[in-house]
Amino acid sequence: MNPTTFADRRAFESLDRTDLADRQLVRLNQMLKIAQSGKGVNAERLANVRLPLDWQQVQQLPFTFKSDLITNDDTWAANRTFELDRYVRFHRTSGTHGKPLVVVDTAEDWQWWIDTWQFVLDAAEVTDKDRAFMAFSFGPFIGFWSANDALVRRGALVIPGGGLDTQTRLDLIFSSSATIVLCTPTYAMRMAEVAAGHQMDLKTTQVQKIIVAGEPGGSIPEVRDRIEQAWGATVIDHSGATEIGPWGYMDPQRRGLRIVESEFVAEFISVDRNAPAEEGELSELILTSLGRHGCPVIRYRTGDLVRPVWSNLKDNHFVLLEGGVLGRADDMVIIRGVNVFPSSLERIIRQFDDVAEFRIVAFRDRQMDALRIEIECEHDATSTAVQNALKTGLGLRMDVARVDSLPRFEAKGRRFVDQR
């Protein structure tokens, strides 16, 4: 049932939500039956479950946490359904939040990845005339490889940038006449910084679209604007995870991300009430994959914080996450009763062109959480201006210090330092 053509994908988006839920439940029970008859943690949890389930029974299934997917020897995914010889792909998470996690995919699962990625490429209006530059290292992280194969499937010319330094990648973007660049928001800004240092005008390239993921930046207007101004290109955000799949793509009006509900069941748990969330409420995103039978996740606690909207949506009825992924539950800091996310701070800090880079340091001050902001900038007055903007925007006063230099990143930025 994976929608493999543009018309199929549009048809699924336009389904009435009741019809969509009915189709999801059929596929969910098919996946649960396969997982139940296999091996691993899912088979153990489903051993005494009588299928098929209705939605009320689905909500009685236990949540899955990342720790549930890690085996004792850290070698293979604990949610692997089949014997190892059934699998053809090996990948591993970046380890940004905890221990790296290994996943494996069958040939059928990998095709599901490629098919589901087409929602992202639709949003970016990618065609077989495009030339896509992959500004990644091509290590074991899955996102680079799935994007590469999805672009090949669409007929685009794919240009790998693995193993090259930033200057060489920029040279190749110019010389290859790339029309699309895929990278993290952080690295899009880093390439712009290096280009400016070498008097290279990115607006003279053929690049028209920059497809980003891995961080909230693509859905933060201030970050998006900075990238678009430097490149003269449109930023397209999307979201996915190694253990889940490519689950989100940018809303055409750029209000946030749409969840690919033809391939994922989404639930939302209120941060404040620890109960099913109401529309627009700050929530943790819970996802169940429907088409990845070899390594499925069932009611997976992603740790991503979102605000879902599912009513009054016109042509596309897939749930909308306003503002995209707002942050992660483990990065949220409560300062004097206010929930503060790194993305909220970045939205304000990126308004200042003088700030080349920044870092957020969380620490304990007399048994309470506190934050300190470090910024790399040219002028002393900028730190005061940022401090005032944070107080106005968030209603909080926090120390902002100017520093000589801060680290640069070629993949996900690691600007949040937790010293608590």
C-alpha positions in Angstrom: 0.0 0.0 0.0 3.0 2.3 0.0 2.1 5.2 -2.3 4.7 5.0 -5.0 3.5 7.5 -7.6 2.8 11.3 -7.2 -0.9 10.7 -7.8 -0.9 8.0 -5.1 0.8 10.3 -2.6 -1.6 13.1 -3.2 -4.6 10.7 -2.9 -3.4 9.5 0.5 -3.0 13.1 1.7 -6.5 14.0 0.7 -8.2 11.0 2.5 -10.7 11.8 5.1 -9.1 11.1 8.5 -11.5 8.4 9.4 -10.7 6.6 6.1 -7.0 7.1 6.7 -7.3 5.6 10.2 -9.1 2.6 8.8 -6.3 2.0 6.2 -3.6 2.5 8.9 -5.2 -0.1 11.2 -5.2 -2.7 8.4 -1.5 -2.2 7.7 -0.7 -2.0 11.4 -2.3 -5.4 12.1 -0.4 -6.8 9.1 2.9 -5.5 10.5 2.1 -6.7 14.1 1.3 -10.2 12.7 4.7 -10.4 11.0 6.5 -9.0 14.1 4.6 -11.5 16.4 5.8 -14.5 14.3 9.4 -13.3 14.2 12.0 -12.8 16.9 13.4 -10.0 19.1 11.7 -7.6 21.5 8.6 -7.1 19.5 7.9 -10.9 19.2 8.3 -11.1 23.0 5.9 -8.2 23.7 3.3 -9.5 21.3 3.5 -13.2 22.3 0.2 -13.1 24.2 -1.6 -10.5 22.1 -4.6 -11.6 20.1 -4.7 -10.1 16.7 -6.2 -8.2 15.0 -6.4 -5.2 17.4 -8.7 -2.2 17.3 -7.5 1.3 18.1 -8.4 1.1 21.8 -6.4 -2.1 22.1 -3.5 -0.6 20.2 -3.2 2.1 22.8 -2.7 -0.6 25.4 0.5 -1.8 23.8 3.6 -0.7 25.7 5.7 2.2 24.5 9.0 1.5 22.9 12.1 3.5 24.1 15.5 3.7 22.5 17.0 1.6 25.3 14.6 -1.2 24.2 16.2 -1.3 20.8 19.8 -1.8 22.0 21.1 -5.4 22.5 23.4 -6.3 25.3 26.4 -6.5 22.9 25.4 -3.3 21.0 25.8 -5.2 17.7 22.3 -5.6 16.3 18.9 -4.1 16.8 16.9 -5.7 19.5 13.7 -5.2 17.3 15.1 -7.3 14.4 12.3 -9.5 13.2 14.2 -12.1 11.0 17.4 -14.0 11.0 20.4 -11.8 10.0 20.9 -13.3 6.6 17.6 -11.8 5.5 19.1 -8.3 5.7 21.1 -6.3 3.2 21.7 -2.9 4.8 23.6 -2.0 8.0 23.3 1.5 9.5 23.9 3.2 12.9 22.7 6.3 14.6 24.9 9.3 15.1 24.9 8.9 18.9 24.0 12.6 19.4 21.6 11.6 22.2 23.1 8.6 24.0 24.7 5.3 22.8 24.7 4.7 19.0 22.0 2.3 17.8 22.5 -0.2 15.0 19.7 -1.0 12.6 19.4 -3.4 9.7 17.0 -3.4 6.7 15.8 -6.0 4.3 15.7 -5.3 0.6 11.9 -4.7 1.0 12.4 -2.4 3.9 15.0 -0.4 2.0 12.5 0.0 -0.9 10.0 1.3 1.6 12.6 3.9 2.7 13.1 5.0 -0.9 9.3 5.1 -1.6 8.6 7.1 1.6 11.4 9.6 0.8 9.5 10.6 -2.3 7.2 12.7 -0.1 10.2 14.8 0.8 11.3 15.1 -2.8 7.8 16.1 -3.8 7.9 18.9 -1.3 11.2 20.1 -2.9 9.8 19.6 -6.4 12.8 17.5 -7.4 12.8 16.3 -11.0 15.0 14.1 -13.2 16.6 17.3 -14.5 18.1 18.1 -11.2 21.7 17.6 -10.0 21.8 16.9 -6.3 25.0 17.5 -4.3 25.3 15.4 -1.1 27.3 17.4 1.4 27.7 14.4 3.8 30.5 12.1 5.0 28.7 8.9 3.9 29.5 7.0 7.1 27.1 4.5 8.7 24.3 7.2 9.3 21.3 6.2 7.3 20.0 9.6 6.2 22.7 10.1 3.6 22.2 6.7 2.0 18.4 6.8 1.9 18.4 10.3 0.3 21.0 9.2 -2.2 19.0 6.1 -3.4 15.7 8.1 -3.3 17.2 10.7 -5.6 18.5 8.0 -8.0 15.1 6.4 -8.0 13.6 9.8 -9.1 16.2 10.1 -11.9 18.2 13.0 -10.6 22.0 13.1 -11.1 23.5 12.5 -7.6 26.9 14.1 -6.8 28.6 12.6 -3.6 30.6 14.9 -1.4 31.9 12.4 1.1 35.6 12.7 2.2 36.0 16.2 0.9 36.7 19.3 2.9 34.3 22.3 2.8 36.3 24.3 0.3 36.5 21.4 -2.1 32.8 20.7 -1.7 32.0 24.3 -2.6 34.3 24.0 -5.7 32.4 20.9 -6.8 29.0 22.6 -6.2 30.1 25.3 -8.6 31.8 23.2 -11.2 29.1 20.5 -11.3 26.3 23.1 -11.7 24.4 21.4 -8.8 20.8 22.5 -8.5 20.1 21.0 -5.1 22.2 20.6 -2.0 21.4 18.2 0.8 22.9 18.9 4.2 22.1 19.9 7.8 21.1 23.5 8.5 24.3 24.0 10.4 26.4 22.9 7.5 24.5 25.0 5.0 25.5 28.0 7.2 29.1 26.7 7.6 29.5 26.4 3.8 28.2 30.0 3.4 30.7 31.2 6.0 33.6 29.4 4.2 32.4 30.7 0.8 32.3 34.3 2.1 35.9 33.9 3.4 37.0 32.9 -0.1 35.0 35.6 -1.9 32.7 33.0 -3.4 29.2 34.2 -4.2 26.9 31.3 -3.6 24.1 33.2 -5.3 26.0 32.7 -8.6 25.7 28.9 -8.4 22.9 27.0 -10.0 21.5 25.8 -6.6 17.8 26.4 -6.3 16.9 24.2 -3.3 18.6 23.2 -0.1 17.0 20.1 1.5 17.9 20.0 5.2 17.3 17.7 8.2 18.9 16.5 11.4 18.1 19.7 13.4 15.1 22.0 14.0 16.8 24.8 12.0 15.0 24.2 8.7 11.6 25.0 10.3 13.0 28.0 12.3 12.3 31.1 10.1 15.3 33.0 11.3 17.7 30.1 10.5 15.9 29.5 7.2 16.2 33.1 6.2 19.9 33.3 6.9 20.5 30.2 4.7 18.3 31.5 1.9 19.9 34.9 1.9 23.4 33.5 1.7 22.6 30.9 -1.0 19.8 32.6 -3.0 18.0 29.3 -2.7 14.9 27.9 -1.1 15.2 25.8 2.1 13.1 22.6 2.3 12.9 21.0 5.8 12.2 17.3 6.5 12.6 14.9 9.4 13.4 11.3 10.0 15.3 9.0 12.3 17.5 5.9 11.8 15.3 3.7 13.9 12.0 5.1 12.5 12.3 6.2 8.9 11.7 9.4 6.9 8.5 10.4 8.7 8.1 14.2 8.0 8.2 16.6 5.1 7.7 20.4 4.8 4.2 21.8 4.5 3.8 23.8 1.2 3.0 27.0 3.2 6.1 26.3 5.3 4.1 26.3 8.6 5.9 23.3 9.8 6.2 19.5 9.0 3.6 17.1 7.8 3.7 13.5 9.1 3.6 10.8 6.4 0.5 9.2 7.8 0.2 6.7 5.0 3.4 5.1 6.5 3.4 6.0 10.2 0.8 6.1 13.0 1.3 9.2 15.1 0.3 9.7 18.7 0.9 12.7 20.9 1.5 12.7 24.7 1.1 16.0 26.5 4.2 17.2 28.2 2.3 18.8 31.0 -0.3 16.1 31.6 1.4 12.9 30.5 -1.8 12.0 28.7 -3.1 12.0 25.1 -2.5 15.6 23.9 -5.1 18.0 22.7 -4.7 19.8 19.4 -2.0 22.5 19.6 -0.7 21.3 22.9 3.0 20.8 23.5 3.5 17.1 23.1 6.0 14.3 22.7 5.7 12.6 19.3 5.0 8.9 19.4 5.5 7.0 16.1 4.7 3.5 14.8 6.2 2.5 11.4 3.9 0.5 9.1 6.1 -0.6 6.2 9.4 -1.5 7.8 8.7 -5.1 8.8 12.3 -6.2 9.3 13.0 -3.6 12.1 9.6 -2.1 13.1 9.1 0.3 16.0 5.8 0.2 17.8 4.6 3.2 19.8 8.1 4.6 19.8 8.9 7.5 22.1 10.9 9.8 19.8 11.7 12.4 22.4 10.7 15.1 19.8 8.5 17.9 21.1 5.8 19.2 18.7 2.5 21.0 18.5 0.1 18.9 16.4 -2.8 20.2 14.3 -5.3 17.8 12.6 -8.5 19.8 12.1 -9.4 22.5 9.6 -6.7 21.3 7.1 -7.9 21.7 3.5 -6.3 19.7 0.7 -3.8 17.8 2.8 -5.2 16.0 5.8 -1.9 14.6 7.2 -1.3 16.0 10.6 0.6 19.3 10.7 3.3 20.0 13.3 3.3 23.7 13.7 6.9 25.0 13.6 8.2 21.5 12.9 10.2 19.8 15.7 10.5 22.4 18.4 13.1 20.5 20.4 13.8 17.4 22.3 12.4 16.4 25.7 15.9 15.8 27.1 17.1 19.3 25.9 14.2 21.2 27.5 15.2 23.4 30.4 12.7 24.9 32.9 13.8 28.3 33.9 11.7 30.0 36.5 8.6 28.1 35.3 9.2 28.7 31.6 9.9 25.8 29.2 12.9 26.8 27.2 14.2 24.9 24.1 17.5 25.4 22.3 15.4 26.1 19.2 13.6 28.9 20.9 16.9 30.5 21.8 18.3 30.0 18.3 15.2 31.7 16.8 16.2 34.9 18.7 20.0 34.7 18.4 19.9 34.1 14.6 18.2 37.5 14.2 21.6 39.1 14.7 23.8 38.9 11.6 26.9 39.7 13.8 26.6 36.3 15.6 28.7 33.9 13.7 28.2 31.0 16.1 26.7 30.4 19.6 26.6 27.8 22.4 24.0 27.2 25.1 25.3 26.0 28.5 22.8 24.5 31.0 24.0 24.4 34.6 22.6 24.3 38.2 22.4 27.5 40.2 21.3 26.9 43.8 19.3 23.8 43.0 17.6 25.4 40.0 18.3 25.0 36.3 20.0 28.0 34.6 21.3 28.9 31.2 24.3 30.8 29.9 24.7 31.9 26.3 28.1 32.2 24.6 28.3 34.0 21.3 31.0 34.5 18.7 30.7 38.0 17.2 32.7 41.0 16.2 31.2 43.7 18.5 30.9 43.8 22.3 27.5 45.5 22.0 26.0 42.5 20.3 26.0 40.4 23.6 24.0 43.1 25.3 21.6 43.3 22.3 21.1 39.5 22.4 20.6 39.5 26.1 17.9 42.2 25.8 16.2 40.3 22.9 16.1 37.1 24.9 14.5 38.9 27.8 11.9 40.5 25.5 11.2 37.3 23.6 11.2 34.8 26.4 10.6 37.0 29.5 13.8 35.7 31.0 17.1 37.3 31.8 20.2 35.1 31.2 23.9 35.8 30.9 25.2 36.3 27.4 29.0 36.4 27.0 31.1 37.2 24.0 33.9 34.6 23.3 36.7 34.6 20.8 35.7 31.5 18.9 33.4 28.5 19.0 33.5 25.1 17.3 32.2 24.6 13.7 30.3 21.6 12.6 30.0 19.7 9.3 26.9 17.7 10.3 24.5 18.2 13.2 25.5 21.2 15.3 26.2 20.5 19.0 25.4 23.8 20.5 23.7 22.6 23.7 26.1 21.7 26.5 24.5 20.2 29.6 26.6 20.7 32.7 23.8 19.9 35.2 
